[in-house]
Amino acid sequence: MFEKLSMVTRIVSDQEEALAFYRDKLGFEVTGDHEGPHGRFLTVAPEGDSTGLVLMSPDGFDDETAGQLETLLGNDFGLIYEVDDCRSAYETLREKGVAFRGEPEEMPWGTQAVALDTDGNEIVVQEPVASSSF
């Protein structure tokens, strides 16, 4: 029935600022940018990844819905992106001005560091262990 996950939504306060972060600092590509039923529909993804990240602003919604969406700003922690070398990715991203909660840590499932986007949402940068079942 289900074939794949195609998109995940992240609420951002400023789409241009978020776009600059995800594109220029993380190296994501713009995979969609057009008007939608609630304003600009903007998607980005790492190169070659078919799952898009929708950078959605509350601005295009009615006041009640916008208020509900605004409560999500900075509270999203569900994105985990795999990398070949977490420590190297951490250093590269820090040099580009990406903020992290701390230095990379060894976990049972691999090495990870938690980056923060322009709204304070978490992005886990993870190097899985070869035998990980996660």
Backbone torsions as a table, in degrees:
resi	resn	phi	psi	omega
1	MET	NA	-62.9	177.6
2	PHE	-83.0	139.6	-178.6
3	GLU	-105.6	-41.1	-179.7
4	LYS	-168.8	162.0	172.5
5	LEU	-84.4	121.8	-175.2
6	SER	-98.9	-34.6	-178.5
7	MET	-150.1	152.8	173.1
8	VAL	-130.5	140.1	-177.7
9	THR	-101.6	136.3	173.7
10	ARG	-124.3	126.9	179.2
11	ILE	-82.5	127.7	-179.2
12	VAL	-128.3	149.2	-178.5
13	SER	-78.5	-29.4	-176.5
14	ASP	-141.2	110.5	-175.8
15	GLN	-63.3	-39.1	-179.9
16	GLU	-64.8	-43.0	178.8
17	GLU	-65.0	-43.5	178.3
18	ALA	-64.5	-41.9	178.1
19	LEU	-59.5	-46.1	179.3
20	ALA	-59.4	-40.2	179.2
21	PHE	-65.2	-54.9	-175.2
22	TYR	-68.2	-37.1	-179.3
23	ARG	-79.8	-53.3	-171.0
24	ASP	-83.1	-32.1	-179.3
25	LYS	-95.7	-41.0	-179.6
26	LEU	-92.0	-16.3	178.2
27	GLY	83.0	18.3	178.2
28	PHE	-71.9	157.1	176.3
29	GLU	-102.3	147.5	172.9
30	VAL	-75.9	122.2	-179.3
31	THR	-107.9	-9.5	176.9
32	GLY	-168.2	140.9	179.0
33	ASP	-158.4	99.1	-179.3
34	HIS	-157.5	169.8	177.5
35	GLU	-74.5	137.4	176.4
36	GLY	-119.7	-173.8	-178.3
37	PRO	-68.3	-16.9	-179.0
38	HIS	-127.8	45.2	-179.6
39	GLY	96.2	-157.2	-176.0
40	ARG	-67.1	130.2	176.8
41	PHE	-106.6	103.0	-172.3
42	LEU	-118.3	124.3	178.9
43	THR	-126.5	145.2	177.4
44	VAL	-134.6	162.6	177.6
45	ALA	-162.4	152.9	172.0
46	PRO	-60.7	151.2	-179.3
47	GLU	-53.0	127.8	177.5
48	GLY	83.1	-4.2	-179.5
49	ASP	-88.7	132.6	-178.6
50	SER	-90.4	-6.1	177.9
51	THR	-93.0	114.6	-177.8
52	GLY	-84.5	149.2	173.8
53	LEU	-106.8	113.5	179.6
54	VAL	-82.5	121.1	176.0
55	LEU	-95.1	95.2	-171.9
56	MET	-104.0	131.5	176.5
57	SER	-98.3	141.5	176.0
58	PRO	-67.0	-14.0	-173.9
59	ASP	-55.1	-31.9	-174.5
60	GLY	-84.4	3.8	-175.2
61	PHE	-107.9	164.5	175.6
62	ASP	-63.8	164.4	-173.3
63	ASP	-56.3	-42.2	-178.0
64	GLU	-65.4	-48.6	179.9
65	THR	-66.2	-41.6	178.3
66	ALA	-59.5	-41.5	177.9
67	GLY	-61.9	-40.6	178.3
68	GLN	-66.2	-42.5	-179.8
69	LEU	-66.2	-36.4	-179.8
70	GLU	-62.2	-26.9	178.0
71	THR	-68.5	-16.4	179.6
72	LEU	-85.3	-15.5	-177.8
73	LEU	-58.6	126.0	178.1
74	GLY	78.1	3.4	-177.6
75	ASN	-112.4	9.4	-177.8
76	ASP	-93.9	127.7	-178.1
77	PHE	-131.0	17.3	-170.3
78	GLY	-94.0	4.5	-177.7
79	LEU	-96.4	125.3	177.2
80	ILE	-127.2	120.9	179.2
81	TYR	-115.3	129.8	178.4
82	GLU	-80.6	143.2	175.4
83	VAL	-134.3	159.8	177.9
84	ASP	-73.5	-35.1	-175.6
85	ASP	-141.7	101.3	-175.3
86	CYS	-62.5	-43.7	-177.0
87	ARG	-65.4	-39.3	177.7
88	SER	-67.3	-43.7	178.2
89	ALA	-61.9	-41.0	178.0
90	TYR	-58.1	-48.8	-179.3
91	GLU	-64.5	-43.8	179.1
92	THR	-61.0	-45.6	-178.7
93	LEU	-69.0	-38.5	176.5
94	ARG	-61.3	-39.7	178.3
95	GLU	-62.9	-27.1	178.4
96	LYS	-87.1	1.1	177.4
97	GLY	93.7	12.4	178.6
98	VAL	-77.5	131.0	178.4
99	ALA	-84.6	144.7	177.3
100	PHE	-126.6	153.2	175.7
101	ARG	-69.8	-26.7	-179.1
102	GLY	-177.8	-175.8	179.0
103	GLU	-75.8	164.2	177.8
104	PRO	-56.8	144.0	-179.8
105	GLU	-126.1	145.8	174.5
106	GLU	-82.6	127.7	177.8
107	MET	-124.1	165.5	178.9
108	PRO	-57.7	-28.0	-177.7
109	TRP	-96.8	-1.3	178.2
110	GLY	142.0	-167.2	178.9
111	THR	-98.7	134.9	180.0
112	GLN	-144.2	154.2	173.8
113	ALA	-137.1	146.2	-176.9
114	VAL	-108.4	112.5	177.6
115	ALA	-91.3	162.0	178.3
116	LEU	-123.9	133.8	176.7
117	ASP	-82.7	-171.4	-174.7
118	THR	-66.4	-18.0	177.7
119	ASP	-103.9	1.6	-179.3
120	GLY	89.2	7.7	175.4
121	ASN	-72.7	144.4	-177.8
122	GLU	-83.5	145.3	172.7
123	ILE	-133.1	112.1	-179.6
124	VAL	-85.4	125.3	176.8
125	VAL	-102.1	113.2	-169.2
126	GLN	-128.1	131.4	172.6
127	GLU	-107.0	103.4	-176.5
128	PRO	-72.0	152.6	173.4
129	VAL	-73.5	151.5	-175.4
130	ALA	-58.5	-35.0	-176.9
131	SER	-99.0	15.4	-176.9
132	SER	-66.6	139.9	176.4
133	SER	-98.2	7.9	179.8
134	PHE	-81.8	NA	NA
